[in-house]
Amino acid sequence: MTHTLVLYYLVFLLPTESCRTLYQATSKSKEKVHARLHGVCEGVCTDNSQCTQPCPPDTQGNMGFSCRKKTWHKLTDTCRTLNALNIFESYSTIANHILNSKSISNWTFIPDRNSSSVLLHSVNSFARRLCIDKHPVDISDAFIHTMGITISGDNTEKNFTFSMRVNDTSNEVTGRVLISRDELRKVTSPSQVISIAFPTIGAILEASLLENVTVNGLVLSVILPKELKRISLIFDKISKSEERRTQCVGWHSVESRWDQQACKMIQENSQQAVCKCRPSKLFTSFSILMSPHILESLILTYITYVGLGISICSLILCLSIEVLVWSQVTKTEITYLRHVCIVNIAATLLMADVWFIVASFLSGPVTHHKGCVAATFFVHFFYLSVFFWMLAKSLLILYGIMIVFHTLPKSVLVTSLFSLGYGCPLVIAGITVAATEPGKGYLRPEACWLNWDMTRALLAFVVPALAIVVVNLITVTLVIVKTQRAAIGNSMFQEVRAIVRISKNIAILTPLLGLTWGFGVATVISDRTLAFHIIFSLLNAFQGFFILVFGTILDPKIREALKGRVASAKWSSRISENVSSEFSCHPTKGPS
């Protein structure tokens, strides 16, 4: 049924000229058949004798004759002009018109988005059935070029080189298929290799997929004997930009998508890309993709991974310090709740960094869709939790200043903090994925992160985060004003110094977190500005370090507690040494 629909679509796309060309090709073939039906045997004709003659040139089959009354009479005729190669030539003519660059826009009107994949698969399947004899096959049209040769194990390196025009210009791009001598040695018997080049089918596949990628070279199909597992492909780049990421990919014929698993990049410069690919039943066609919006730079990669490593180590150190000094720094209710907030801020940021690394190692939503959904959900959830725990921390201090602090039990306050710190992010992240994922609008097409272009799902992170930044700054201002008045005229605020210390901590960390994600928004809106990407990568990667320094190390109470732990450890060590020396055994002199 699908193939029938595709046939109708192709007829819709097919210009009148292509139909005329097919009719002429078929008519000429029929004329050749009729012209060759009148052959006779060349031997001596005796009654009841028979002979078999091969068909005329350019045809396949045999003719059988019988002699009656000294005249050869034809009994059988299996001559056929339209062999597989002839039919493929006519088929290639039709495909050439369908793939004409002027017809590409028509593909957007086809309801079945899988039609372009079916066309590619049908051309490859047809070519697979060609039978190449002694002479190489070279069928060249403007928008499809087919080459075929025979190979054997004793051949040296074999290659196909295609040079075709793209984008209705005089510029030509080249694509090369190379089969190494080591691979050819695996061939046990003479076999055939067929390769097909398409300059426009990549754009048709893009129109069908509606993905944010661009095919940046020829699409090369390769049909090999089963013994050959690896080939090298060299693609000239259509767009010579050095700032855009290039990927070597294979077309997954079952799932109808580009897949990075089929190829890997060997070498790249501004002009060419060299790929090593693994042809199989699933992967026959290959090309290179260019992302039009992602700005890739080695400096960003180094900053991100080095910074995240420092951030994770800093957060682990922060949590370790909190464990060491917990009993010394949580003696009052307000300090206890404050350190609950610090521990959860460090823990959620640590988990966010870990999931950020997991997301970066996934190939992308096309290849690992479910994995990307899970990674994006947890990154979204834990980064939001960082902000909501910062909000909980500031609201806690505001509550302690504006209202009598001991009116609520500690258990109620702790429950409220956890509900705010984890409950609100969970609700926001859950609603976001539930609302956008059914329509495939949860993820960005090229990365495991919230979508911006299609559904604005990224706003589910940006809006709460920046709103919390504003609320925290207002809260800090109110707290500072209130504590200054209390410090001058009210002796009832016994913990005013602790509150001021916490407020200063919030006043430093909140703008840093807000500034980080402010630049994060800038990278989405102006994704070609390298400076924004570098600043965001630096701030995002070193958030854990900021938490360690401003949340723990610079806290005088924590430093005092650490000094006490160190002094206690030294004192214990000295006591142990003294005890051991007192009870050490000395030899005594026995009786003479």
C-alpha positions in Angstrom: 0.0 0.0 0.0 2.8 2.4 0.9 4.6 1.8 -2.4 1.4 2.5 -4.3 0.9 5.8 -2.5 4.5 6.7 -3.2 3.9 5.9 -6.9 1.0 8.4 -6.9 3.2 11.0 -5.2 6.0 10.5 -7.7 3.5 10.9 -10.6 2.4 14.2 -9.0 6.0 15.3 -8.8 6.9 14.0 -12.2 7.0 16.7 -14.9 5.4 16.0 -18.3 8.9 15.8 -19.9 9.8 12.8 -17.8 6.8 10.8 -18.9 7.6 11.6 -22.5 11.2 10.5 -21.9 10.0 7.2 -20.5 7.6 6.6 -23.4 10.4 7.2 -25.9 12.8 4.9 -24.1 10.1 2.1 -24.0 9.2 2.6 -27.6 12.8 2.4 -28.7 13.2 -0.8 -26.7 10.2 -2.4 -28.4 11.5 -1.4 -31.8 14.8 -3.2 -31.0 12.9 -6.3 -30.0 10.9 -6.5 -33.2 13.9 -5.8 -35.3 15.8 -8.7 -33.8 13.1 -11.4 -34.1 14.0 -12.5 -37.6 17.3 -14.2 -37.0 18.1 -17.7 -38.6 20.6 -20.4 -37.9 23.8 -20.3 -39.8 24.3 -24.1 -40.0 23.3 -26.6 -42.8 19.5 -27.2 -42.7 18.5 -30.9 -42.8 15.1 -32.2 -42.1 14.2 -32.4 -38.4 17.5 -30.9 -37.3 17.5 -28.2 -34.6 19.8 -25.4 -33.5 20.1 -22.7 -30.9 21.3 -19.2 -31.6 22.2 -16.5 -29.2 20.1 -13.4 -29.3 21.4 -10.3 -31.1 23.7 -7.9 -29.3 22.3 -5.8 -26.4 19.7 -8.5 -25.7 19.6 -11.5 -23.4 18.2 -15.1 -24.1 18.3 -17.6 -27.0 16.4 -18.5 -30.1 15.5 -22.1 -31.0 15.1 -23.3 -34.7 13.9 -26.5 -36.4 14.6 -27.4 -40.0 11.6 -28.4 -42.1 11.7 -28.7 -45.9 15.2 -27.3 -45.9 14.1 -24.1 -44.2 14.8 -23.0 -40.6 11.7 -22.2 -38.7 11.8 -20.5 -35.3 10.4 -22.5 -32.4 11.4 -20.6 -29.3 12.5 -17.0 -28.7 13.5 -15.9 -25.2 15.2 -12.7 -26.4 14.5 -9.7 -24.1 15.8 -6.2 -24.6 14.7 -4.8 -21.3 17.1 -6.5 -18.9 17.7 -5.2 -15.4 20.3 -2.7 -16.5 18.0 -1.3 -19.3 15.1 -0.9 -16.9 17.3 0.7 -14.3 18.5 3.3 -16.9 14.8 4.2 -17.6 14.1 4.2 -13.9 17.1 6.4 -13.3 15.7 8.9 -15.9 12.5 9.1 -14.0 14.3 9.4 -10.6 16.5 12.2 -12.1 13.4 14.3 -12.9 11.8 13.6 -9.5 15.1 14.7 -7.8 15.4 17.8 -9.8 16.3 20.7 -7.6 13.3 22.6 -8.9 11.0 19.9 -7.6 12.2 19.8 -4.0 9.6 22.3 -2.8 6.8 20.0 -4.0 7.8 17.3 -1.4 6.5 19.5 1.4 3.0 18.9 0.1 3.2 15.1 0.4 1.3 13.9 3.5 3.4 10.7 4.0 6.7 12.0 5.5 8.3 8.6 4.8 8.0 8.9 1.0 11.5 10.3 0.5 12.9 7.4 2.5 10.9 4.9 0.4 12.3 6.5 -2.8 15.9 6.2 -1.6 15.3 2.6 -0.5 13.7 1.7 -3.8 16.7 3.1 -5.8 19.1 1.2 -3.6 17.1 -2.0 -3.8 16.9 -1.8 -7.6 20.6 -1.1 -7.9 21.3 -4.2 -5.7 19.7 -6.4 -8.4 21.9 -5.2 -11.2 24.2 -7.7 -12.7 27.6 -6.4 -13.8 29.6 -8.4 -16.3 33.0 -7.4 -17.7 32.2 -3.8 -18.4 31.8 -1.2 -15.6 28.4 0.5 -15.3 28.3 4.3 -15.5 24.8 5.8 -15.7 25.2 9.6 -15.2 22.4 12.1 -14.9 22.3 15.6 -13.3 20.7 14.4 -10.0 21.6 10.7 -9.8 24.8 9.1 -10.8 25.4 5.3 -10.6 28.7 3.5 -11.0 29.4 -0.2 -10.7 32.5 -2.4 -11.1 33.5 -6.0 -10.4 36.1 -6.7 -7.8 38.2 -9.6 -6.5 40.5 -10.4 -3.6 43.7 -9.6 -5.6 42.6 -6.1 -6.5 44.4 -3.0 -5.2 42.4 -0.2 -3.7 39.1 0.6 -5.5 37.3 3.9 -5.5 34.4 5.8 -7.0 34.6 9.6 -7.5 31.5 11.6 -8.1 31.4 15.3 -9.0 28.0 16.9 -9.2 26.4 20.4 -9.1 24.3 21.5 -6.2 22.0 24.5 -5.4 21.5 25.4 -9.1 24.9 26.9 -9.4 28.0 26.1 -11.4 29.8 25.0 -8.3 30.4 21.2 -8.0 31.0 19.1 -4.9 32.9 15.9 -4.9 32.2 12.6 -3.1 34.5 9.7 -3.0 34.0 6.0 -2.0 37.3 4.2 -1.1 37.6 0.5 -0.5 41.0 -0.4 1.0 43.2 -3.2 -0.2 42.9 -4.9 3.2 39.1 -5.0 2.8 39.3 -6.3 -0.7 41.4 -9.3 0.4 38.3 -10.5 2.3 36.5 -11.1 -1.0 36.6 -14.8 -1.7 35.2 -14.7 -5.3 34.6 -12.1 -8.0 31.9 -9.8 -6.8 30.4 -6.4 -7.7 30.3 -3.1 -6.0 27.7 -0.4 -6.9 27.7 3.2 -5.7 25.1 5.9 -6.3 25.5 9.6 -5.7 22.6 12.1 -5.0 23.2 15.9 -4.8 19.5 16.8 -3.8 18.0 13.9 -2.0 19.5 15.1 1.3 17.4 18.3 1.1 14.3 16.1 0.4 15.0 14.0 3.4 15.3 17.2 5.5 11.9 18.5 4.3 10.4 15.1 5.3 12.0 14.9 8.7 11.4 18.5 9.7 14.6 18.3 11.8 17.0 21.2 12.4 19.9 19.7 10.5 21.3 20.3 7.0 22.9 17.7 4.7 26.2 19.3 3.8 27.5 17.0 1.1 26.4 14.4 -1.5 24.4 11.5 -0.3 26.4 8.3 -1.3 24.8 4.9 -1.4 27.1 1.9 -1.4 26.1 -1.7 -2.2 28.8 -4.1 -1.3 29.3 -7.9 -1.0 28.7 -9.2 2.5 32.4 -9.8 3.2 33.2 -6.0 3.1 32.4 -4.3 6.4 34.2 -0.9 6.3 34.6 1.8 3.7 36.1 5.3 3.7 34.0 8.2 2.4 35.3 11.6 1.5 32.8 14.4 1.3 33.3 17.9 -0.1 31.4 20.4 2.1 28.6 22.4 0.4 28.9 25.0 3.1 32.5 25.8 4.0 31.8 27.3 7.5 34.3 26.3 10.2 32.0 27.3 13.1 29.4 24.7 12.5 29.5 21.1 13.8 29.9 18.4 11.2 28.7 14.8 11.8 29.3 11.6 9.7 26.0 9.7 9.5 24.2 6.8 7.9 20.6 6.6 6.9 18.7 4.1 9.0 16.5 2.4 6.4 14.0 0.9 9.0 13.6 3.9 11.3 14.0 6.5 8.5 16.5 8.8 10.2 20.1 9.8 10.2 22.2 7.8 12.7 25.7 8.6 14.0 26.3 5.0 15.0 27.0 4.0 11.4 30.0 6.3 10.9 32.7 8.1 12.7 34.7 11.2 11.7 38.3 10.5 10.8 39.5 13.9 9.6 37.9 17.3 8.9 38.8 20.7 7.7 36.9 23.6 6.3 36.7 22.0 2.8 36.2 18.3 3.4 35.2 15.6 5.9 36.6 12.0 5.9 34.3 9.4 7.4 34.8 5.7 8.2 31.5 3.9 7.8 30.0 0.4 8.2 27.6 -0.6 5.5 25.0 -3.2 6.3 21.4 -4.1 5.5 20.2 -1.2 7.7 22.8 1.3 6.5 23.4 1.7 2.7 23.4 5.5 2.3 25.8 8.0 4.0 26.4 11.7 4.2 27.6 14.5 6.5 25.3 16.7 8.5 25.8 20.3 9.5 23.9 21.8 12.5 22.9 25.3 11.5 22.7 26.8 15.0 25.0 24.9 17.4 28.2 26.7 17.9 31.0 24.1 18.7 34.4 25.0 19.9 37.1 23.0 21.6 37.5 25.7 24.2 33.8 25.2 25.2 34.3 21.5 25.6 37.4 21.9 27.8 35.8 24.6 29.9 32.6 22.6 30.4 34.3 19.3 31.4 37.1 20.7 33.5 34.7 23.1 35.2 32.2 20.4 35.9 34.9 18.2 37.3 36.0 21.0 39.7 32.3 21.7 40.5 31.6 18.1 41.4 34.8 17.8 43.6 33.9 21.1 45.3 30.4 19.9 46.1 31.6 16.6 47.5 34.1 18.5 49.7 31.3 20.9 50.8 29.1 18.0 51.8 32.0 16.3 53.6 32.7 19.5 55.6 29.0 19.8 56.6 29.1 16.2 57.9 32.3 17.0 59.9 31.0 20.1 61.6 27.3 19.4 61.7 27.0 19.0 65.5 29.0 22.2 66.1 27.2 24.5 63.7 23.6 23.4 64.2 23.1 24.2 67.9 20.3 26.7 67.3 17.1 26.2 65.3 17.9 28.9 62.7 21.4 27.5 62.1 20.1 24.0 61.9 17.6 25.0 59.2 20.2 27.1 57.4 22.6 24.1 57.1 19.7 21.9 55.9 19.3 24.3 53.1 23.1 24.4 52.3 23.3 20.6 52.3 20.3 20.3 49.9 21.6 23.1 47.6 25.0 21.2 47.3 23.3 17.8 46.9 20.9 19.0 44.2 23.6 20.8 42.3 25.8 17.8 42.5 23.0 15.6 41.0 22.3 18.3 38.3 26.0 18.3 37.3 26.1 14.4 37.1 23.0 14.4 34.9 24.4 17.2 32.8 27.4 15.0 32.0 25.1 12.0 31.2 23.1 14.2 28.8 26.3 15.4 27.1 27.5 11.9 26.4 24.2 10.9 24.7 24.4 11.3 20.9 21.2 13.3 20.8 17.4 13.0 20.9 17.3 11.4 17.4 19.5 8.4 18.4 18.7 8.1 22.1 15.3 9.7 22.4 14.2 8.0 25.7 17.6 8.5 27.3 17.6 12.2 26.3 14.1 12.6 27.7 15.1 11.1 31.1 18.4 13.1 31.2 16.7 16.4 30.3 14.0 15.8 32.9 16.5 15.2 35.7 18.7 18.1 34.7 15.6 20.3 34.6 14.4 19.0 38.0 17.7 19.3 39.9 18.7 22.7 38.5 15.3 24.0 39.5 15.7 22.4 42.9 18.9 24.5 43.4 17.0 27.7 42.9 14.0 26.6 45.0 16.3 25.7 47.9 17.9 29.1 47.5 14.4 30.5 47.7 13.7 28.4 50.8 16.8 29.7 52.4 15.9 33.3 51.9 12.3 32.9 52.9 13.5 31.1 56.1 15.5 34.1 57.0 12.7 36.5 56.1 10.4 34.5 58.3 12.8 34.6 61.2 13.1 38.4 61.0 9.6 39.4 60.3 7.8 37.0 62.5 8.5 35.5 65.9 10.7 32.5 64.9 9.6 29.9 67.4 5.9 30.0 66.6 6.1 26.9 64.5 7.7 23.5 65.4 11.0 22.7 63.7 9.4 19.6 62.1 6.8 21.8 60.3 9.5 24.1 59.1 11.6 21.2 57.8 8.6 19.7 56.0 7.8 23.1 54.4 11.4 23.5 53.2 11.5 20.1 51.6 8.1 20.6 50.0 9.3 23.9 48.5 12.8 22.6 47.5 11.7 19.4 45.8 7.9 19.5 45.4 7.7 22.7 43.3 10.5 21.6 40.9 8.9 18.2 40.5 5.5 19.7 39.6 7.1 22.1 37.1 9.3 19.5 35.4 6.5 16.9 35.3 4.0 19.3 33.7 6.6 20.4 31.2 7.4 16.9 29.9 3.7 15.8 30.0 2.6 18.9 28.0 5.4 18.9 25.3 6.7 15.3 24.9 3.5 13.8 23.2 4.0 16.3 20.4 7.8 15.8 20.3 8.4 19.3 21.5 10.1 18.6 24.8 13.7 18.3 23.5 15.9 20.4 21.2 16.5 18.5 17.9 20.3 18.6 18.3 20.8 18.3 22.0 19.4 16.8 25.2 17.9 20.0 26.7 14.6 21.8 26.8 13.2 22.9 23.4 13.1 26.5 22.5 12.3 27.0 18.8 9.2 24.8 18.7 7.4 24.9 22.1 9.5 27.3 24.3 9.7 24.5 26.9 12.9 26.2 28.1 10.7 28.9 29.7 9.7 26.3 32.3 13.2 26.6 33.7 14.1 30.2 32.9 11.0 31.9 34.3 11.0 30.2 37.7 14.8 30.6 38.1 14.9 34.3 37.2 11.7 34.9 39.3 13.5 33.4 42.3 16.5 35.6 41.7 14.3 38.7 41.8 12.5 37.5 45.0 15.7 36.6 46.7 17.3 40.0 46.0 14.2 41.8 47.4 14.2 39.5 50.4 17.9 40.2 51.1 17.2 43.9 50.9 14.4 43.7 53.4 16.4 41.5 55.8 19.4 43.9 55.7 17.2 46.9 56.5 15.4 45.1 59.3 18.5 43.7 60.9 20.2 47.1 60.9 17.3 48.6 62.8 17.2 45.7 65.2 20.9 45.8 65.8 20.6 49.4 66.9 17.5 49.5 69.0 16.3 45.9 69.9 18.3 43.5 72.1 15.7 40.7 71.5 17.3 39.6 68.3 20.0 37.4 69.7 20.8 35.7 66.4 21.0 38.9 64.3 24.6 38.3 63.4 23.8 34.8 62.1 20.9 36.2 60.1 23.1 39.0 58.6 25.7 36.3 57.7 23.1 34.2 55.9 21.7 37.2 54.1 25.2 38.1 52.8 25.6 34.5 51.6 22.3 34.7 49.7 23.2 38.1 48.3 26.3 36.7 46.8 25.1 33.3 45.5 21.7 34.3 44.1 23.1 36.9 41.6 25.8 34.4 40.6 23.2 31.7 39.8 20.9 34.2 38.1 23.8 35.6 36.1 24.7 32.1 35.0 21.3 31.3 33.6 20.9 34.8 32.2 23.8 34.1 29.9 22.2 30.7 29.3 19.2 32.4 27.8 21.5 34.6 25.8 23.1 31.5 24.2 19.7 30.3 23.1 18.6 33.7 21.6 22.0 34.6 20.1 23.5 31.2 19.6 26.3 32.3 17.3 28.0 34.7 19.8 31.0 32.8 21.1 31.5 35.1 24.1 28.1 34.3 25.5 28.8 30.5 25.2 32.2 30.9 27.0 30.8 33.0 29.8 27.9 30.6 30.4 30.1 27.6 30.3 32.5 29.1 32.9 29.7 30.3 35.2 27.7 27.1 34.9 30.7 24.8 35.3 32.0 26.5 38.5 28.7 26.8 40.4 29.8 24.1 42.8 33.0 26.0 43.5 30.9 29.1 44.4 28.8 27.1 46.8 31.9 25.6 48.5 33.6 29.0 48.9 30.7 31.3 49.7 28.5 28.8 51.4 31.0 26.9 53.5 34.7 28.0 53.6 34.0 31.8 54.2 31.6 31.0 57.0 33.5 31.9 60.3 31.4 29.4 62.3 32.4 26.6 60.0 36.1 27.6 60.0 36.0 27.8 63.8 34.4 24.3 64.0 37.0 22.9 61.6 39.8 24.4 63.7 38.3 22.8 66.7 38.1 19.4 65.0 41.7 19.7 63.9 42.8 20.7 67.4 40.8 17.9 68.9 42.4 15.4 66.6 45.9 16.6 67.5 45.0 16.5 71.2 43.7 13.0 70.9 46.8 11.9 69.0 49.0 13.3 71.8 47.0 11.6 74.5 47.3 8.3 72.6 51.0 8.7 72.3 51.4 9.5 76.0 49.2 6.5 77.0 51.2 4.2 74.7 54.5 5.4 76.2 53.2 4.9 79.8 52.1 1.3 79.2 55.1 0.3 77.0 56.9 -2.8 78.3 60.6 -2.4 79.5 62.9 -5.4 80.1 63.7 -5.9 83.8 66.9 -7.4 85.3 66.3 -10.8 86.8 67.8 -12.2 90.1 71.4 -13.1 90.0 
